[in-house]
Amino acid sequence: METKDISRAIIERLPRYYRYLGELKDSGIERISSKELSKRMHVTASQIRQDLNHFGGFGQQGYGYNVKYLYEEIAKILGLHKQHNLILIGAGHLGQALANYVNFERRGFVLKGIFDIDTAIHGQKIRGIEIRPMEEIEAFMRDHAIDIAVLTIPKAEAVKIADELVSFGIKAIWNFAHVDLDVPEDTVVENVHLSESLMRLSYNLANSSVTD
């Protein structure tokens, strides 16, 4: 499917469509109109139709959307119809929280290995997954067909580790380090800056229409 002209805003809305459609499917709802979906998602019906039309439309006039079919088609667009193998680098508090979040596996993201520089925790397990030394990453990636690395390490280490991962053939990095990574174009990076998200929340709170 050709997606080079799809805006980032549309791509960022797709997971929300997927989540709401999953809830509708689990509730036994078989079809829904764009108007009904818009009320649940607080996105205009016109915006929903425009977004989905970029990928083929999926709806029928007078009928709406088949919930199960649309849910499955968006899963394909998001690449959720196939398994993605992950490694996590950094077994601190954030790394442990992510490793314990089992909902990732329900979406096809399977954590295969955890790595850390701290020799004191090597051999310990998080949800049955052993924490390994950093020196084992290259062989582990090769043996387990790893395509995504999750970085929950200090920014001083993240750039060096990212370069090593690229040399090992990693295809995607989910980066929680507070630094933007400079990687080749064929390596996908999703930066998650928690402090920036909190600052956006602060801005919206400070500029809300709520008055005393």
Secondary structure, 3 states (H helix, E strand, C coil): CCCCCCCHHHHHHHHHHHHHHHHHHHCCCCEECHHHHHHHHCCCHHHHHHHHHCCCCCCECCCEEEHHHHHHHHHHHCCCCCCEEEEEECCCHHHHHHHCCCHHHHCCEEEEEEEECCHHHCCCEECCEEEEEHHHHHHHHHHHCCCEEEECCCHHHHHHHHHHHHHHCCCEEEECCCCCCCCCCCCEEEECCHHHHHHHHHHHHHCCCCCC
